[in-house]
Amino acid sequence: MKKIVLDLETKNTFAEVGSKDPAKLDLSVVSIYDYEDNKYYSYLENELEQLWQKLEQADLIIGFNLDRFDMPILNKYYHNDLTKIKTLDLYQKIKQAVDKSLSLDLVAAGTLGVGKSGHGLQAVSWWQEGKIAKIKKYCEDDVRITKEIYDFARQNEFLKYKLLNEEYKFPIVTQDWEEVGEKQELGGGNYQLPF
């Protein structure tokens, strides 16, 4: 099974675009981890055709708040429909397990003992300041944390979160996470942006 872990950052905020619709935001950087070749990659908007090649071959895309945030943004740049690829949204799986919304930072602190290296609003400021390398590092750090949480859950069937210096452990069922039905054809080979 070809698995990709994905995260992205944007050039602007919801307040700047006047909408809560993620598809109204503009992509600055998207980073992935490819399990097949054990490497991290980052792409700017003008490099997305390389990303499409990776995603079109994927059986599963893993992320945190992937379905409600990252995929709607990416899909507006893609020539077809990325929702045809199976996704695993860790945010949703964790929310189902604990019946509350938890940030990636809280789960990383509890499970891995690490915090995020920044936050999305900083990444928007870095874009405006032209600090692209800093955005790529931050985005890749989030991909690494997401990957490590996914790997930990698969191996241990539990995760933890940290809130006000208290750790809370909760079980998480992962047995169906990698079930993939018949792969839908995306019409690959045409990696042109729609504009």
SERO-4910 file (N, C-alpha, C, O; in steps of 0.05 Angstrom, whole numbers):
BEGIN
 pado doro    nc1    nc2    nc3   cac1   cac2   cac3    cc1    cc2    cc3    oc1    oc2    oc3
  Met    A     17    -24      0      0      0      0     18     25      0     36     27     16
  Lys    A     12     43    -18     27     68    -20     14     89     -3     -9     98     -9
  Lys    A     28     98     18     17    117     37     33    143     36     57    143     34
  Ile    A     18    165     38     30    192     38     18    207     62     -6    207     67
  Val    A     36    220     78     27    238     99     29    267     88     50    273     76
  Leu    A      9    283     92      8    309     79     -1    331     98    -17    327    116
  Asp    A     11    355     94      2    379    108      8    403     89     26    401     72
  Leu    A     -6    424     93     -1    448     77     -4    473     93    -16    474    114
  Glu    A      8    495     83      5    521     94     -6    540     73     -5    534     49
  Thr    A    -17    562     82    -30    581     64    -17    608     63     -2    615     81
  Lys    A    -23    623     42    -12    650     39    -29    671     54    -20    693     58
  Asn    A    -53    663     62    -72    682     74    -88    668     95    -87    644     99
  Thr    A   -105    684    109   -122    674    131   -151    676    123   -158    689    103
  Phe    A   -168    663    139   -197    665    134   -206    694    136   -223    703    120
  Ala    A   -195    709    155   -203    737    158   -195    753    133   -211    771    124
  Glu    A   -173    747    121   -164    762     97   -181    756     73   -185    773     56
  Val    A   -191    731     71   -208    724     47   -238    728     53   -254    726     35
  Gly    A   -245    735     78   -272    740     85   -291    716     83   -314    719     77
  Ser    A   -280    693     89   -296    668     87   -283    647    105   -259    647    110
  Lys    A   -300    628    115   -290    605    130   -287    581    112   -281    559    121
  Asp    A   -290    585     86   -287    563     66   -257    560     60   -245    578     49
  Pro    A   -245    536     67   -217    532     62   -209    535     33   -187    544     26
  Ala    A   -227    529     15   -221    530    -14   -217    559    -23   -207    564    -45
  Lys    A   -224    579     -7   -219    607    -13   -190    615     -7   -181    636    -16
  Leu    A   -176    599      9   -149    605     16   -130    597     -6   -136    580    -23
  Asp    A   -106    609     -6    -86    604    -26    -63    588    -14    -53    595      7
  Leu    A    -54    568    -28    -33    550    -19     -6    565    -20      0    578    -40
  Ser    A     10    562      1     38    571     -1     57    547     -4     73    547    -22
  Val    A     55    528     14     72    504     14     56    480     21     39    481     39
  Val    A     61    458      8     50    432     16     74    413     19     92    412      2
  Ser    A     74    399     42     95    380     48     83    352     51     61    349     60
  Ile    A     99    332     43     90    305     46    113    288     57    136    295     55
  Tyr    A    105    265     68    123    243     73    114    220     57     90    213     58
  Asp    A    132    208     41    125    185     24    136    160     38    161    156     39
  Tyr    A    119    142     48    128    118     61    144    100     42    162     86     51
  Glu    A    138    101     17    151     83     -3    181     88     -5    197     70     -5
  Asp    A    188    114     -6    217    120     -8    229    133     17    252    141     17
  Asn    A    212    134     38    221    144     64    234    171     62    256    176     73
  Lys    A    220    190     48    231    217     45    208    238     48    185    232     45
  Tyr    A    217    262     56    200    285     58    204    302     33    226    305     23
  Tyr    A    182    314     24    183    332      1    166    357      7    146    355     21
  Ser    A    174    380     -4    158    404     -2    155    416    -29    174    416    -45
  Tyr    A    131    427    -34    125    439    -60    113    466    -58     96    471    -40
  Leu    A    121    484    -75    108    510    -78     86    507   -100     85    486   -113
  Glu    A     70    527   -103     48    526   -122     58    519   -151     44    503   -165
  Asn    A     80    530   -159     90    524   -186    103    497   -189    112    490   -211
  Glu    A    104    481   -167    116    455   -168     96    433   -163    103    409   -159
  Leu    A     70    440   -164     49    421   -157     47    397   -176     38    375   -168
  Glu    A     56    400   -201     54    377   -219     70    353   -208     63    330   -213
  Gln    A     92    358   -194    108    337   -181     92    323   -159     93    299   -155
  Leu    A     77    339   -144     60    329   -122     37    312   -134     32    290   -124
  Trp    A     25    321   -156      2    306   -167     12    278   -175     -3    258   -171
  Gln    A     36    276   -186     46    249   -193     47    231   -169     41    207   -171
  Lys    A     56    241   -146     57    225   -121     29    218   -111     24    195   -105
  Leu    A     11    238   -111    -16    233   -100    -32    214   -117    -47    198   -107
  Glu    A    -29    216   -143    -44    199   -161    -36    169   -158    -51    152   -165
  Gln    A    -12    164   -148     -3    137   -143    -10    127   -115     -7    103   -109
  Ala    A    -19    145    -97    -24    138    -69    -50    122    -66    -70    126    -80
  Asp    A    -49    103    -47    -73     88    -39    -86    101    -15   -110     98    -10
  Leu    A    -70    117      1    -80    129     25    -65    155     31    -40    155     30
  Ile    A    -79    176     36    -67    202     44    -74    206     73    -98    205     80
  Ile    A    -54    210     90    -58    213    119    -52    242    126    -34    254    116
  Gly    A    -69    254    144    -64    281    153    -79    287    178    -94    270    189
  Phe    A    -77    311    188    -90    320    212   -108    344    203    -98    365    195
  Asn    A   -134    340    205   -154    359    195   -153    361    164   -158    381    152
  Leu    A   -145    339    153   -141    335    124   -166    340    108   -166    354     88
  Asp    A   -188    327    116   -212    327    100   -226    354     99   -238    362     79
  Arg    A   -225    369    121   -239    394    123   -221    418    115   -232    440    110
  Phe    A   -195    415    115   -178    437    109   -159    433     85   -162    446     64
  Asp    A   -141    414     87   -120    410     67   -132    402     39   -125    414     19
  Met    A   -149    382     39   -159    371     14   -176    392     -2   -173    394    -26
  Pro    A   -194    407     11   -209    427     -4   -191    448    -17   -196    458    -39
  Ile    A   -169    455     -3   -150    475    -14   -136    462    -38   -134    474    -59
  Leu    A   -125    438    -34   -110    425    -56   -127    420    -80   -119    423   -103
  Asn    A   -152    412    -75   -170    404    -97   -175    427   -116   -180    422   -140
  Lys    A   -174    452   -107   -179    474   -125   -157    478   -145   -160    491   -165
  Tyr    A   -133    467   -139   -110    469   -157   -108    445   -176    -94    447   -196
  Tyr    A   -122    424   -170   -119    399   -184   -138    398   -208   -160    409   -207
  His    A   -130    384   -229   -146    383   -254   -169    363   -252   -185    362   -271
  Asn    A   -170    347   -231   -191    327   -229   -202    329   -200   -207    351   -191
  Asp    A   -207    306   -187   -219    306   -160   -203    289   -141   -204    264   -143
  Leu    A   -188    302   -124   -171    288   -104   -187    272    -84   -176    254    -71
  Thr    A   -213    278    -81   -229    263    -62   -233    234    -70   -244    218    -54
  Lys    A   -224    227    -93   -226    199   -102   -204    182    -88   -206    157    -89
  Ile    A   -185    194    -76   -164    180    -62   -173    177    -33   -182    197    -21
  Lys    A   -170    153    -21   -178    149      7   -160    166     25   -136    167     21
  Thr    A   -173    178     44   -158    194     64   -162    183     92   -182    169     97
  Leu    A   -143    188    109   -145    182    137   -140    208    152   -117    217    153
  Asp    A   -161    219    164   -159    245    178   -156    238    208   -176    231    221
  Leu    A   -132    241    218   -127    235    246   -143    253    265   -152    244    287
  Tyr    A   -148    277    257   -164    295    274   -192    283    279   -201    282    301
  Gln    A   -204    273    257   -231    261    259   -231    235    276   -249    230    292
  Lys    A   -210    218    271   -208    193    286   -205    198    316   -216    184    332
  Ile    A   -188    218    323   -184    225    351   -209    237    363   -216    231    386
  Lys    A   -222    254    348   -247    266    357   -268    245    363   -283    246    383
  Gln    A   -270    224    346   -289    202    351   -281    186    376   -299    177    391
  Ala    A   -255    184    381   -246    167    404   -250    182    431   -256    168    450
  Val    A   -246    208    432   -248    222    457   -272    241    459   -276    253    480
  Asp    A   -287    243    438   -311    260    437   -305    289    443   -320    303    456
  Lys    A   -282    299    434   -275    327    436   -254    333    414   -240    315    404
  Ser    A   -252    359    407   -233    368    387   -206    373    401   -204    388    420
  Leu    A   -185    360    391   -158    364    401   -140    374    379   -143    365    356
  Ser    A   -122    391    386   -103    401    366    -80    381    363    -76    364    380
  Leu    A    -67    384    341    -43    368    335    -22    372    357     -9    353    366
  Asp    A    -20    397    367     -1    403    387     -6    389    414     12    379    426
  Leu    A    -32    387    422    -39    373    447    -33    343    445    -23    331    464
  Val    A    -39    331    422    -35    303    418     -5    297    416      5    277    426
  Ala    A     10    314    402     39    311    400     52    313    427     70    297    434
  Ala    A     44    332    443     56    336    470     51    311    487     69    302    501
  Gly    A     26    300    487     20    277    503     32    251    493     43    236    509
  Thr    A     30    247    467     39    221    456     69    220    451     82    200    457
  Leu    A     80    242    440    108    242    431    126    258    450    151    255    448
  Gly    A    115    274    467    131    291    485    144    314    470    164    325    479
  Val    A    132    322    448    143    345    432    120    364    426     96    357    426
  Gly    A    127    389    420    108    408    411    113    416    382    134    410    371
  Lys    A     93    429    371     97    439    343    118    461    343    123    474    364
  Ser    A    129    466    320    151    486    318    140    514    311    155    532    307
  Gly    A    113    516    309    101    542    303     71    538    300     60    519    309
  His    A     58    558    287     30    555    281     23    568    254     39    583    243
  Gly    A      0    561    244     -8    569    217     -7    599    212      0    608    190
  Leu    A    -14    615    232    -14    644    228     15    655    224     20    674    210
  Gln    A     34    642    238     62    649    234     70    643    205     85    659    193
  Ala    A     61    620    195     68    613    168     58    633    147     71    639    127
  Val    A     34    645    152     24    666    135     42    690    136     48    702    115
  Ser    A     51    698    160     69    720    163     96    715    149    107    732    135
  Trp    A    106    690    152    131    683    139    128    685    109    147    693     95
  Trp    A    105    677     98    100    679     69    102    709     61    115    715     41
  Gln    A     89    726     76     89    755     69    117    767     71    123    787     58
  Glu    A    134    755     88    161    764     92    181    750     73    205    757     73
  Gly    A    171    731     57    188    717     38    205    696     50    225    688     39
  Lys    A    198    686     74    214    666     88    204    638     81    194    623     98
  Ile    A    208    631     56    198    605     45    211    581     59    197    562     65
  Ala    A    237    582     63    251    560     76    240    554    104    238    531    112
  Lys    A    233    575    118    221    572    145    194    559    143    187    542    160
  Ile    A    178    566    123    151    553    120    155    524    114    141    507    125
  Lys    A    173    518     96    178    489     88    186    473    112    176    451    116
  Lys    A    204    484    129    213    469    153    190    465    172    186    443    182
  Tyr    A    174    486    177    151    484    195    131    463    184    121    446    199
  Cys    A    125    464    159    106    446    147    116    417    148    101    399    155
  Glu    A    141    413    142    153    386    144    153    376    173    150    353    178
  Asp    A    158    394    192    156    387    220    128    376    227    126    356    241
  Asp    A    108    390    217     80    381    222     75    354    209     61    337    221
  Val    A     86    350    186     83    324    172     97    302    189     86    280    192
  Arg    A    121    308    199    135    288    215    120    281    240    117    258    247
  Ile    A    109    301    254     93    297    278     68    280    272     62    261    286
  Thr    A     54    287    250     31    272    242     38    243    236     24    224    244
  Lys    A     60    239    222     69    211    215     75    196    241     68    173    243
  Glu    A     89    208    259     97    195    284     73    188    301     72    167    314
  Ile    A     52    205    301     28    199    316     13    176    303      4    157    316
  Tyr    A     12    176    276     -1    154    261     14    128    267      1    108    274
  Asp    A     41    128    265     56    104    270     53     94    299     50     70    303
  Phe    A     53    112    318     49    105    346     22     92    350     20     71    363
  Ala    A      1    104    339    -26     93    342    -28     65    330    -40     47    342
  Arg    A    -17     62    307    -18     35    293     -4     14    310    -13     -9    311
  Gln    A     18     22    323     34      2    338     22     -3    366     24    -25    376
  Asn    A     10     17    378      2     15    406    -28     15    412    -36      8    434
  Glu    A    -44     23    392    -73     24    395    -82     43    417   -104     39    429
  Phe    A    -66     63    423    -75     85    441    -59    109    434    -37    108    421
  Leu    A    -69    132    442    -55    158    440    -59    172    466    -74    164    483
  Lys    A    -44    195    470    -47    211    493    -48    240    485    -39    248    463
  Tyr    A    -60    257    501    -59    285    497    -52    298    524    -57    287    545
  Lys    A    -40    322    522    -32    336    546    -47    362    548    -48    378    529
  Leu    A    -60    367    571    -75    391    575    -70    401    604    -74    386    623
  Leu    A    -60    426    606    -54    438    632    -36    419    649    -41    414    672
  Asn    A    -14    409    636      6    392    649     -5    365    658      9    351    673
  Glu    A    -29    358    650    -40    331    656    -41    315    630    -49    326    609
  Glu    A    -33    290    631    -34    273    608    -59    255    610    -66    245    631
  Tyr    A    -72    251    587    -95    234    585    -91    214    564    -85    221    540
  Lys    A    -93    189    571    -89    167    552   -116    157    543   -135    155    559
  Phe    A   -119    151    517   -144    141    507   -139    119    486   -120    121    470
  Pro    A   -156     99    485   -153     78    465   -162     88    438   -179    105    436
  Ile    A   -150     77    417   -158     85    390   -156     60    372   -135     46    371
  Val    A   -178     53    359   -179     29    342   -169     36    315   -179     54    301
  Thr    A   -148     22    306   -136     28    280   -139      6    260   -128      9    238
  Gln    A   -153    -15    267   -153    -39    249   -165    -33    221   -157    -46    202
  Asp    A   -182    -13    218   -194     -7    192   -181     16    178   -190     25    157
  Trp    A   -160     28    190   -148     52    179   -137     48    151   -137     67    135
  Glu    A   -128     25    145   -114     21    119   -131      5     99   -121     -3     78
  Glu    A   -156      0    106   -174    -14     87   -179      4     63   -190     26     67
  Val    A   -172     -5     40   -175     12     16   -191     -4     -4   -185    -27    -10
  Gly    A   -212      8    -13   -228     -5    -34   -214     -4    -61   -191      2    -62
  Glu    A   -229    -10    -81   -218     -9   -108   -210     20   -114   -226     39   -110
  Lys    A   -186     23   -125   -176     50   -130   -191     62   -154   -195     50   -174
  Gln    A   -200     87   -150   -214    101   -171   -194    115   -189   -174    125   -180
  Glu    A   -200    115   -214   -182    127   -234   -184    157   -233   -206    169   -233
  Leu    A   -161    170   -232   -160    199   -230   -155    212   -257   -156    237   -260
  Gly    A   -150    196   -277   -144    208   -303   -117    220   -304   -113    242   -315
  Gly    A    -97    207   -291    -70    217   -288    -56    222   -315    -66    217   -336
  Gly    A    -33    233   -312    -16    239   -335    -19    268   -344     -1    278   -358
  Asn    A    -41    281   -337    -45    309   -345    -42    326   -319    -62    330   -305
  Tyr    A    -18    335   -313    -13    348   -288    -14    378   -291      1    392   -278
  Gln    A    -31    388   -308    -33    417   -313    -51    430   -292    -72    419   -284
  Leu    A    -42    453   -283    -59    469   -265    -82    480   -280    -80    485   -304
  Pro    A   -105    485   -267   -129    493   -281   -130    523   -289   -151    533   -295
  Phe    A   -108    537   -288   -108    565   -295    -83    572   -310    -79    595   -318
***
